[in-house]
């Protein structure tokens, strides 16, 4: 009887240890699932922004597109990747309306969705950014990568343009 009790204690101890091990393995996976961006993940966004980025997904609401915003902050510098996607009744017209904000410096981009174009989207106070707008079927997307530092050594103009095109390839691929 004493051996049976030891065996029962050992079994309970082993079962408890296995359950604890499984719980410890699963908890980090649950903790990393906060960003539900359907088009790009935080690791990819971090690579495009040059550092660890935090993401926020906002689902579409009436009159508002779905949006993913990733932010990487290093001291006083803030780098941002923002993706919006909306389903449009007339996607060609919606794309043309959005692209008007690019001004005359629009450059067509081939092989990324349909009718994609890239342009500078510099803002106030010296911020530098690149934007791409395009569509996949009835979904219109915009992608903006920017930095608050005028001469950012990590996101210079060339890198901004390269990274916004890389993000657009992934987003448009996920929209197909």
N, C-alpha and C positions, 0 to 999 in steps of 0.2 A: 504494500500500500504506500509505503514511503517513496519507493521508486516511481510509482504512478504519479504521486504528487509532484515530485521533482520534474518529472517529464511534463506534466501539465504546466508547471511554473516556467520551465524552459521554453515550451511552446508559446506561452503567452508573451514571454520576454522577446522571443524571436519575431513573433507576429508584430508586436509593438515596434520593435526596431525597424522592421521592413516598412511598416506604415509611416513611421517618422521619416525614413529615407525617401520614400516616394513623395511625401508632403514637401520635404525640403527641395527636391528636384523640381516639383511642379510650381512652387511659389514664385521663383524668379520669372518663369514663363508668363504667369498671370500678371505680374507686376509690369512687364514690358508691353502689355497689350492695350495701353491707354490710347494710343494714336491709331485710329481706324481708317486712315487715308487709303482709299481704294486704288490710288494710282501710283504711289511711290512710298517707300518706307523711310523711317528715320535714319537708318544707316546710309542709304543712298543720298538722302538730303544732306546729311552731315558731310559726306564726301564732296558734294557739289558746293557746299558753303565753306569748306575748309576747317571744320571743327564740329564738336558735338552739338547737334541741333535738337531742340525740343519741338515737337509737332502738336498741332491742334487741328482736328477735323470738325467742320461745321456742315451738317447736312443741308441740302437744298430746302428752302422755304418759299412760300408764295412770293414770286417776283425776285427771288435771290438765288444765285447759283450755289451749288455745293462748293466748299472751299477747304483746302488744306494749307495751313501756314506753318512753316518751319522757321525757327529763329535760332541763330547762333550769336552769342554775345561774348566778346573778348574785350574786357575793360570798357572803354567808351565806344568801341566799334560794335555796330549791330549789323549782322548780315541776315537777309531774309529771302526765303523761297516761298512764293505764294502761287498756288494753282487753283483756278476756278473752272468748273465744268457746269454747263447748263444745257438742257434739252430745249431746242428752239423749234417752233412751228415752221419758220423759214430760216434755216441755218445760214444760208448764203447772205441774206439781208442782215441778220444779226452779226455775222462775222464782219461784214463791211462797216456796220455801225461801230463796232468795237475798234476796228482798225483805224478809224478816223482819228483816234487819240494819238496815233503814232506820228501823224504829220507827214511831211513829204519824204522822209528818210526810210521808207518801208523797203525791205529787201525780201523778195519771195524766197521761200525755202521749199525745195523739192524733197519728196520721199518722206515727209512727216505729215500724216493725216491728209486732208484735202485743203488746198488753198492757204497753206500756212505762210506766215510772214513774220519777220523779226525786225525790231526797231529799238532804238535807244529810248529809255524811259527815265531819264534823269529827273530828279526831284529838287525840291527846295533845299537850302542849306548845304549844298555841296554833295548830296547823295548821288550815287551813280548806279544805274540799273539797266538791264536789258529785258525786253519783253518779247514773247512770241505769242501770236494768236493763230488759231487754226480751227479746223473742225474735222470730226470723224462722223460720217453720216449726219444725223440730226443733233449731234452734240458739239457745242462750241466750247473751246477751251482757251484759257489764257494762262501763261506762265510768266512770272516775273522773278528775276533774281537781282537783288540789289544790296548795296552796302552804304552805310552812312559816312564812310571815310572816302574823301575825294580821290586820293592816290593810294588806295588800299593795295598793299603788297600781295595779299592773298587773292583778292578778286579784282584784278586789273581789267581793263576794257576787253582785252582778248579773252581772258578766262571767263568773264561774265558771259560773253557771246557763246563761247564753246560750251559752257555749263548749261546755259538755257537751252541750247540745241540738244544736249544730252538728255536733259529732263524732258524735253518735248518728244524725243524718240520713245522714251519709256511710257510717258503718259498716253501718247497717241496709240502706242502698241497695246496698252491696257484697255483703251476705249474700243478697240476692234473686238 
